[in-house]
Amino acid sequence: MIKKIPVIDLKQHQAVSGKSGMRDTYKPLQTVFAPSSNPVEIAQGLKLNGASEMYIADLDLIESQGHNITDIKMVNSILPVIFDGGVKNMEGFEFFLDYAYKIIIPTETLESIDEMRKIFAKYPKERIVVSVDVKNNELLAKNFDMDLAEFKEILKELDPNDIILLDISGVGTEKGYNKELLDEFAEFKEKLIIAGGLNKNSIGELESLGIKKVLIGTSLHSGEVKILD
């Protein structure tokens, strides 16, 4: 069975929801797993419903507008957290290791490929997740100039255990997965975690294609998709 990893985004100590990465329009998350948008309550509800880990993005940290790392640490004591805090370099990666069990290296915020190489040289792959951030079918990387084909060569070199393929344009839309993008990364199929706009039908399709893990937010919190279905 394909593994569904629940997703929440945090802003000012509450879970929020939005579409297509337009973070200034995000609103408090309404979820079937808790009566409020409190991340600890949501984590408890997710665990009761069969979740074994969860993904959290700290939007305040990513946008340099504060942080929610105390909330992250509390949630991590309930469910192991795969954490996106907008890592830029090895120093940031090291800091977050005390707050979550896996730390994401996102192409969107990474300072350079050399910083990623340093992280892989020093830390076990079990604690590292690379996020290939894609917008309009192009690699989203604010600090280095590289296309998807070039970044794939870096992935072959570093050989991470887990690679998130995140179609930011699809976030919150429930429109399904990006077939073109998945085809481009087919050689990494065993390592991929597909994310961005997934719905019930697309999860079934991805499972039939041999994908092992997905990140699921909107359609899970609405109740359309169940963690253990």
PyMOL commands that set and color helices and strands:
alter all, ss='L'
color gray80, all
select helices_A, chain A and resi 23-25+39-48+59-62+69-76+90-96+113-122+125-127+148-158+168-170+179-184+186-191+200-208+218-221
alter helices_A, ss='H'
color red, helices_A
select strands_A, chain A and resi 3-11+14-17+27-28+54-58+81-84+102-106+128-135+138-139+162-167+192-195+213-216
alter strands_A, ss='S'
color yellow, strands_A
deselect
rebuild
show_as cartoon
